[in-house]
Amino acid sequence: MPTDPLSATFAALADPTRRAILARLSMGETTVTELAAPFEMSLPAVTKHLKVLQRAGLVSQGRQAQWRPCKLTPEPLREATDWLEQYRQQWEQRLDRLESYLRELQARESGQ
């Protein structure tokens, strides 16, 4: 298991089932049983996915009597977004420079 938080976040997000669980939790807290309903897998399998999400800090589970609601913890997603954002800006700048260069080449070709 990754030791740094960002690696744990990306490792947890690598699985489509875990991303679907996070999407459901973005609508509000719910029980494990309700989370498991749309998936064609056992409750223990969904619980394993939840444990990965919990270790990554993306999901927390409370306790209200017999009910153990799961809820999304957004901070690790913000950290991943911030990390990705710096690269997005870099690539946009590079693509803008490439576009300018290509326009310049086209202008030279059409001028000849």
C-alpha positions in Angstrom: 0.0 0.0 0.0 1.4 3.5 -0.9 2.8 5.4 2.0 2.3 9.0 0.9 -1.3 10.4 0.9 -1.3 11.4 -2.8 -0.3 8.0 -3.9 -2.9 6.4 -1.7 -5.5 8.7 -3.2 -4.6 7.8 -6.8 -4.4 4.1 -6.0 -7.9 4.2 -4.5 -9.2 6.1 -7.5 -7.7 3.6 -9.9 -10.6 1.2 -9.5 -14.0 2.0 -11.2 -16.0 0.5 -8.4 -14.4 2.8 -5.9 -15.0 5.8 -8.1 -18.6 4.8 -8.4 -18.8 4.5 -4.6 -17.3 8.0 -4.3 -19.8 9.3 -6.8 -22.7 7.9 -4.8 -21.2 9.4 -1.6 -21.0 12.8 -3.2 -24.8 12.9 -3.0 -24.7 12.4 0.8 -23.9 9.8 3.5 -25.4 6.3 3.2 -25.1 2.8 4.6 -22.8 0.1 3.3 -25.8 -1.9 2.2 -27.2 1.0 0.2 -23.8 1.5 -1.4 -23.5 -2.2 -2.3 -27.0 -2.3 -3.9 -26.1 -1.3 -7.5 -23.0 -3.6 -7.7 -23.0 -7.2 -8.7 -20.7 -8.2 -5.9 -21.0 -9.4 -2.3 -21.3 -7.1 0.7 -17.8 -8.2 1.9 -16.3 -7.3 -1.5 -17.9 -3.8 -1.3 -16.6 -3.5 2.3 -13.0 -4.3 1.0 -13.4 -1.4 -1.5 -14.6 0.9 1.3 -11.5 -0.1 3.4 -9.2 1.0 0.6 -11.1 4.3 0.4 -10.9 4.7 4.2 -7.2 4.1 4.2 -6.8 6.7 1.6 -8.8 9.1 3.7 -11.5 9.5 1.1 -14.3 8.0 3.1 -15.1 8.0 6.8 -17.6 5.9 8.7 -19.6 7.1 11.7 -21.7 5.3 14.2 -25.2 6.2 15.1 -26.7 3.4 17.2 -26.7 0.3 14.8 -26.3 2.5 11.8 -22.8 3.1 10.4 -23.1 5.8 7.8 -20.4 6.3 5.2 -19.5 9.7 4.0 -17.2 11.3 1.5 -14.1 13.1 2.9 -13.2 15.6 0.2 -9.8 16.9 1.3 -7.7 14.1 -0.4 -9.6 14.8 -3.6 -8.7 18.5 -3.3 -5.0 17.6 -2.8 -5.1 15.4 -5.9 -6.8 18.1 -7.9 -4.3 20.7 -6.8 -1.4 18.4 -7.9 -3.1 17.7 -11.3 -3.8 21.4 -11.8 -0.2 22.4 -12.0 0.4 20.0 -14.8 -2.8 21.0 -16.6 -1.7 24.6 -16.6 1.7 23.5 -17.9 0.3 21.5 -20.7 -2.2 24.2 -21.7 0.7 26.7 -22.0 2.7 24.2 -24.1 -0.3 23.5 -26.4 -1.0 27.3 -26.7 2.7 27.8 -27.8 2.3 24.9 -30.3 -0.9 26.4 -31.7 0.9 29.7 -32.2 3.8 28.1 -33.9 1.5 26.1 -36.2 -0.4 29.3 -37.1 2.9 31.0 -37.9 4.0 28.1 -40.1 0.6 28.2 -41.9 0.9 31.9 -42.4 4.4 31.4 -44.0 3.1 28.7 -46.3 0.1 30.7 -47.5 2.3 33.8 -48.0 4.6 31.9 -50.4 
